[in-house]
Amino acid sequence: MKKEILIASDHAGLDLKKQILSQIKDQNWKDLGTYDSSSVDYPDYADLVASHIERNPLEKAVLICGSGQGMCMRANKYPHVRAALVYSPEIAQLSREHNDANILCLGGRFLDFDQAQKIIKIFFETPFQGGRHQQRVDKLQSPLK
């Protein structure tokens, strides 16, 4: 069985999240909300996902808000989280290869489902290259001076 992948959105990312859940069946999704279009605060959903990834940094997740930016900013406050705001397949690939990103952040108001589907596929299929990139990722995890 495939590993469970957490996914969450705020109200602005809900439509894209629903499409992902209903049409991308080759992933084992665990939906952490929101579940309706009532206005909610994106940091609450970023916290749900990022706190799990903080405890399980080898796992991956998806966060969706209007631009993707707010979810990304909040998630990156957690140790061991490397959230990437991704808006193209190329950026999805680089975020995995070079940065070992473990949370994919998408902008529900700026991506259509076809774009998001390509991005998700690449994000979850691309391995981290390690090597010279590992020391840089390690620096991301170290405290600021």
C-alpha positions as CSV (number, residue, x, y, z in Angstrom):
1,M,0.0,0.0,0.0
2,K,1.2,3.5,-0.8
3,K,2.2,5.9,1.9
4,E,-0.5,8.2,3.1
5,I,-0.1,11.8,1.7
6,L,-1.6,14.6,3.7
7,I,-3.5,17.3,1.8
8,A,-5.2,20.4,3.2
9,S,-6.5,23.7,1.9
10,D,-8.3,26.8,2.9
11,H,-11.5,28.0,1.2
12,A,-9.6,29.5,-1.7
13,G,-7.9,26.2,-2.5
14,L,-10.9,24.0,-1.9
15,D,-12.0,23.6,-5.5
16,L,-8.5,22.5,-6.7
17,K,-8.2,20.2,-3.7
18,K,-11.5,18.6,-4.5
19,Q,-10.4,18.0,-8.1
20,I,-7.1,16.5,-7.0
21,L,-8.8,14.1,-4.6
22,S,-11.4,13.0,-7.1
23,Q,-9.2,12.7,-10.1
24,I,-5.7,11.7,-8.9
25,K,-6.5,8.2,-7.6
26,D,-2.9,6.8,-7.6
27,Q,-2.1,8.5,-4.3
28,N,-3.3,7.5,-0.9
29,W,-4.6,11.0,0.2
30,K,-5.6,11.9,3.7
31,D,-7.7,15.1,3.6
32,L,-7.2,17.3,6.7
33,G,-9.7,20.0,5.5
34,T,-11.2,22.4,4.9
35,Y,-14.3,20.7,3.7
36,D,-16.6,23.5,2.7
37,S,-16.3,27.0,1.2
38,S,-16.7,28.9,4.5
39,S,-13.9,31.3,5.1
40,V,-11.1,29.9,7.2
41,D,-7.6,30.9,8.1
42,Y,-4.9,29.2,6.1
43,P,-2.3,29.1,8.9
44,D,-4.6,26.6,10.8
45,Y,-4.4,24.1,7.9
46,A,-0.7,24.7,7.3
47,D,-0.2,23.9,11.0
48,L,-2.1,20.6,10.8
49,V,0.1,19.4,7.9
50,A,3.5,20.9,8.9
51,S,3.3,19.6,12.5
52,H,2.9,16.1,11.1
53,I,5.8,16.6,8.6
54,E,7.9,18.0,11.5
55,R,7.6,14.7,13.3
56,N,7.9,12.7,10.0
57,P,10.3,14.6,7.8
58,L,10.6,11.8,5.2
59,E,6.9,12.0,4.3
60,K,5.4,14.5,1.9
61,A,2.3,16.6,1.8
62,V,0.3,19.1,-0.3
63,L,-1.1,22.5,0.9
64,I,-3.3,24.7,-1.2
65,C,-4.5,28.3,-0.6
66,G,-5.3,31.1,-3.0
67,S,-1.8,31.9,-4.0
68,G,0.1,29.1,-2.2
69,Q,2.3,31.7,-0.6
70,G,0.6,31.9,2.8
71,M,0.6,28.2,3.3
72,C,4.2,28.0,2.3
73,M,5.3,30.8,4.6
74,R,3.5,29.3,7.6
75,A,4.7,25.7,6.9
76,N,8.3,26.8,6.7
77,K,8.3,28.0,10.3
78,Y,8.4,24.3,11.4
79,P,11.7,22.5,11.8
80,H,12.4,19.8,9.2
81,V,9.8,21.3,6.9
82,R,10.9,22.3,3.4
83,A,7.8,23.7,1.8
84,A,8.0,24.8,-1.8
85,L,5.7,27.2,-3.6
86,V,5.4,25.5,-7.0
87,Y,3.8,27.0,-10.1
88,S,5.4,24.9,-12.9
89,P,6.6,21.3,-13.5
90,E,10.2,22.6,-13.8
91,I,10.0,24.2,-10.3
92,A,8.4,21.0,-8.9
93,Q,11.4,19.0,-10.2
94,L,14.0,21.5,-8.9
95,S,12.3,21.8,-5.5
96,R,12.7,18.0,-5.1
97,E,16.1,17.5,-6.7
98,H,17.9,20.4,-5.1
99,N,15.9,21.3,-2.0
100,D,14.4,18.0,-0.9
101,A,11.1,19.7,-0.5
102,N,8.6,17.7,1.5
103,I,5.5,19.9,1.3
104,L,4.2,21.0,-2.1
105,C,2.3,24.4,-1.9
106,L,-0.1,25.3,-4.7
107,G,-2.1,28.4,-5.6
108,G,-5.7,27.4,-6.2
109,R,-6.5,30.7,-7.9
110,F,-3.5,30.5,-10.3
111,L,-3.3,26.9,-11.4
112,D,-5.8,24.8,-13.3
113,F,-6.2,21.1,-12.6
114,D,-4.1,20.0,-15.6
115,Q,-1.2,22.2,-14.4
116,A,-1.6,21.0,-10.8
117,Q,-1.8,17.3,-11.9
118,K,1.5,17.6,-13.8
119,I,3.2,19.4,-10.9
120,I,2.0,16.7,-8.4
121,K,3.2,13.9,-10.6
122,I,6.6,15.4,-10.9
123,F,6.9,16.4,-7.3
124,F,6.1,12.9,-6.0
125,E,8.2,11.0,-8.6
126,T,11.4,13.1,-8.5
127,P,14.0,12.0,-6.0
128,F,16.4,14.3,-4.1
129,Q,19.8,14.3,-5.7
130,G,21.8,14.6,-2.5
131,G,25.5,15.1,-3.1
132,R,26.4,18.8,-3.2
133,H,22.8,19.7,-2.4
134,Q,22.8,17.9,0.9
135,Q,25.0,20.4,2.6
136,R,22.7,23.2,1.5
137,V,19.6,21.4,2.8
138,D,21.4,20.7,6.1
139,K,22.0,24.5,6.4
140,L,18.3,25.1,6.0
141,Q,17.8,23.0,9.1
142,S,20.4,24.7,11.2
143,P,19.5,27.6,13.6
144,L,20.1,31.1,12.5
145,K,23.2,32.8,13.9
